[in-house]
Amino acid sequence: MLDFSTEKEQEVLVKYQIKDQESLPQALVRSFEKIDTSPHKRKQPLQEWVDVDSLSTTVVSENVHYVSARIWDHPTYITSNAIVIYSSNN
């Protein structure tokens, strides 16, 4: 699994393995569902936090090992096969 040692001061809420044939947007929503977040009921949809099409393309690039983004106020790290969500700093 992923180890972002510079982020150890933040609590890891979810380590989610992306399943075969699962799209990145699906995986992001499912990973946030694991922390009792109801992504479908949020005031701001996922697309307002991150460009999922660009993110999907970037994550599968040979030159990118991971992408970090703040999604629904949570630091989130994404690779081609995993998502790690940390506690919010708020």
C-alpha positions as CSV (number, residue, x, y, z in Angstrom):
1,M,0.0,0.0,0.0
2,L,1.0,3.6,-0.3
3,D,3.2,5.3,2.3
4,F,3.3,9.1,2.2
5,S,5.7,9.5,5.1
6,T,5.5,13.3,5.0
7,E,1.8,13.1,5.8
8,K,2.1,11.0,8.9
9,E,1.0,13.8,11.2
10,Q,-2.4,13.5,9.5
11,E,-4.7,10.7,10.3
12,V,-5.4,8.3,7.4
13,L,-9.1,7.8,7.1
14,V,-9.3,5.5,4.1
15,K,-6.9,3.4,2.0
16,Y,-9.0,2.3,-0.9
17,Q,-7.8,-0.1,-3.6
18,I,-9.2,0.7,-7.0
19,K,-10.8,-2.3,-8.5
20,D,-10.3,-3.6,-12.1
21,Q,-12.7,-1.9,-14.5
22,E,-13.6,0.7,-11.9
23,S,-13.4,4.3,-13.1
24,L,-11.5,6.9,-11.1
25,P,-14.7,8.9,-10.4
26,Q,-16.5,5.8,-9.1
27,A,-13.5,4.9,-7.0
28,L,-13.3,8.4,-5.5
29,V,-17.0,8.4,-4.6
30,R,-16.7,4.8,-3.1
31,S,-13.6,5.7,-1.1
32,F,-15.4,8.8,0.4
33,E,-18.4,6.6,1.2
34,K,-16.1,4.6,3.5
35,I,-15.7,7.6,5.8
36,D,-19.5,8.1,6.3
37,T,-19.5,10.8,3.7
38,S,-22.4,10.8,1.4
39,P,-20.8,12.3,-1.8
40,H,-24.1,12.3,-3.6
41,K,-25.7,14.6,-1.1
42,R,-22.8,17.2,-1.0
43,K,-23.5,20.8,-1.9
44,Q,-20.5,20.7,-4.3
45,P,-20.2,17.7,-6.6
46,L,-16.9,15.9,-7.2
47,Q,-16.5,17.7,-10.5
48,E,-16.3,21.1,-8.7
49,W,-13.4,19.9,-6.5
50,V,-11.4,18.2,-9.2
51,D,-11.4,17.8,-13.0
52,V,-11.9,14.0,-13.0
53,D,-11.2,13.6,-16.7
54,S,-7.8,15.3,-16.5
55,L,-7.1,13.5,-13.2
56,S,-7.9,10.1,-14.8
57,T,-5.6,10.8,-17.7
58,T,-2.8,12.1,-15.4
59,V,-2.9,9.1,-13.0
60,V,-2.3,6.6,-15.7
61,S,0.6,8.5,-17.2
62,E,4.0,6.7,-17.1
63,N,5.6,9.8,-15.7
64,V,3.3,10.3,-12.7
65,H,3.6,8.2,-9.5
66,Y,0.7,9.9,-7.7
67,V,-1.5,12.9,-7.7
68,S,-2.5,14.9,-4.6
69,A,-5.6,17.0,-4.4
70,R,-7.9,18.4,-1.7
71,I,-11.3,16.8,-2.3
72,W,-14.2,17.7,-0.1
73,D,-11.7,19.4,2.3
74,H,-9.7,16.2,2.7
75,P,-6.1,15.8,1.4
76,T,-6.3,12.9,-1.0
77,Y,-3.6,11.0,-2.8
78,I,-4.3,9.0,-5.9
79,T,-2.3,6.5,-7.9
80,S,-3.4,4.3,-10.7
81,N,-4.5,1.6,-8.3
82,A,-5.2,3.3,-4.9
83,I,-6.7,6.3,-3.1
84,V,-5.6,7.5,0.3
85,I,-7.8,10.0,2.2
86,Y,-6.5,11.9,5.2
87,S,-8.4,13.8,7.9
88,S,-9.3,17.3,7.1
89,N,-7.2,20.1,8.7
90,N,-10.4,22.1,9.4
